Structures are given as structure tokens and as C-alpha cells.
Amino acid sequence: MDISQIDLSNLKSESPRDDHLINLMTKAFRDEIQCTIAYVSMDAIEPYSDFVPTISKGYRDYFNEELSKDTPLPLWVYAKAGKLIMSDHYYAYTMYKELKLELASCLVLGGTPKIKGVFYGESYYMGPDSNLRLQVLED
């Protein structure tokens, strides 16, 4: 499924702005901090806010398709007070919770302190020359 084909007309950007995450993302794209891929127990993830989005059928299908290909959608997180804070992708986080998945795929921006239930992989810089591509969804 091509994510660009999903109807996004009912999506609203009601989630709060997390300036700390935006700052970390900026530093990551400038190669000022490293990023680390991790598998994380859902118990170790704390959402930045209590925002719960309405998930469309198209998004559910897309999430499940990616999951079935062993390419689950990663949550972008950062460490704070013994947890990983998620404030980038409430839609994917909600699907992880609804499906009662025990582990989430995460991209940890910045520090990687020892946190129970967090299994870190390799760290790397994702600057402008990396192969990472972000897809911007427009109205």
C-alpha cells in the first residue's frame, strides 16, 4: 500500500508541539547528535501528552501491512527520567497499543541511558547525506 493513497482529510494536528523533540531532530539532521535504533517495551515508552487520535481504516491497513512485512513503523523518541518520551507519531503509538504489541520499533534521538525494557542497536549519524528519507504528508 502506498501511504500517499491514504485519505488524510480527517486527520487533525491536535497533538501538542514538543519543542525538545524538534530541537533533537534538528541536531540529528545536522549530525550534532547520534540516533540509535532500538526495540522498546511499550512499558518503557511514555507519550508526551494524553492525545489519542482517531485512526482511519486506511491508516490501520497501512500500519498492519508494514507490520506484516517486519517493517513496523518506528516511533521517534528521546530519553527523559528513565523513560523514552514519544511525541512524534501518536497514530503509530495508538496502533501499537491497540494491537497489544509488547515491543515497538524506535529511533532514539540523542542519549541512550540504561532503561529497563530498552534494547539498543547501532548508533549512527543521520545528517543530510544519509539514506534516510522523510515523507511529508500534505493536506
C-alpha positions in Angstrom: 0.0 0.0 0.0 1.3 3.4 -0.9 0.9 5.8 2.1 0.3 8.7 -0.3 -3.0 7.0 -1.2 -4.4 7.1 2.3 -7.2 9.6 2.8 -5.9 12.2 5.3 -8.7 14.6 5.2 -9.9 13.7 8.7 -6.5 14.0 10.3 -6.0 16.9 12.6 -2.8 18.1 14.2 -4.2 18.2 17.7 -1.1 16.7 19.3 0.9 19.2 21.3 4.1 20.7 20.0 7.2 19.2 21.7 9.9 21.8 21.2 12.5 19.5 22.8 11.9 16.8 20.2 12.1 19.4 17.4 15.4 20.6 18.8 16.7 17.0 18.9 15.5 16.3 15.3 17.3 19.5 14.1 20.5 18.4 15.9 20.2 14.9 14.4 19.9 16.2 10.9 22.9 18.4 11.4 25.0 15.5 12.7 25.3 17.1 16.1 23.9 14.1 17.9 23.6 10.4 17.1 20.5 8.3 16.7 20.0 4.7 17.8 17.6 2.1 16.6 16.0 0.2 19.5 13.3 -2.3 20.3 11.5 -1.0 23.3 9.0 -2.5 25.7 5.8 -0.5 25.5 6.0 -0.1 29.3 9.2 2.0 28.8 7.5 4.5 26.4 5.7 7.4 27.8 3.6 9.7 25.5 4.3 13.4 25.7 0.6 14.1 26.1 -2.7 12.2 26.5 -3.7 12.9 22.9 -5.4 9.9 21.3 -6.0 10.3 17.5 -8.9 8.8 15.5 -7.3 6.1 13.3 -8.7 5.7 9.8 -9.2 2.3 8.1 -6.6 3.3 5.5 -4.0 4.0 8.2 -4.9 0.8 10.0 -4.4 -1.1 6.8 -1.1 0.6 6.1 0.2 0.0 9.7 -0.7 -3.7 9.6 0.8 -4.1 6.1 4.1 -2.7 7.3 3.9 -4.9 10.4 3.3 -8.0 8.3 6.5 -7.1 6.3 8.5 -7.0 9.5 9.0 -3.2 8.9 6.9 -1.8 11.8 6.6 2.0 11.8 9.2 3.4 14.2 8.4 5.8 16.9 10.9 8.7 17.3 11.7 9.0 21.0 14.1 10.6 23.4 15.2 9.6 26.9 14.0 11.5 30.0 13.6 10.5 33.6 14.1 6.7 33.0 11.6 6.5 30.1 11.6 7.1 26.4 9.3 10.0 25.5 7.2 9.6 22.3 5.7 12.8 20.8 6.2 12.3 17.1 3.7 9.7 16.0 0.6 9.3 18.0 -1.1 7.3 15.2 1.5 4.6 15.2 1.8 4.6 19.0 -2.0 4.1 19.2 -1.8 1.2 16.8 1.0 -0.4 18.9 -1.3 -0.1 22.0 -4.5 -1.3 20.3 -2.8 -4.4 18.9 -1.3 -5.1 22.3 2.2 -5.3 20.8 4.8 -5.8 23.5 7.7 -4.1 21.7 7.9 -1.1 19.5 10.5 -0.2 16.9 12.0 3.2 17.9 14.5 5.7 16.7 16.1 7.2 19.8 17.4 10.7 19.3 20.4 11.6 21.5 21.4 9.8 24.7 20.9 6.1 25.3 20.8 5.6 29.1 20.2 2.2 30.5 16.4 1.8 30.8 14.6 -1.4 31.6 12.9 -2.9 28.5 15.1 -0.9 26.0 17.2 -3.0 23.6 19.6 -0.6 21.8 21.1 -1.4 18.4 23.7 0.5 16.4 24.1 4.3 16.7 24.7 6.5 13.7 24.5 10.0 12.4 21.6 10.7 10.1 22.7 14.0 8.6 21.9 15.4 5.2 24.0 12.8 3.4 22.2 9.8 5.0 19.9 7.5 3.1 17.0 8.4 5.4 14.1 9.9 3.6 11.2 11.5 5.4 7.8 11.6 3.7 5.8 14.7 4.4 2.1 14.2 4.2 0.2 17.2 2.9 -3.4 18.0 3.0 
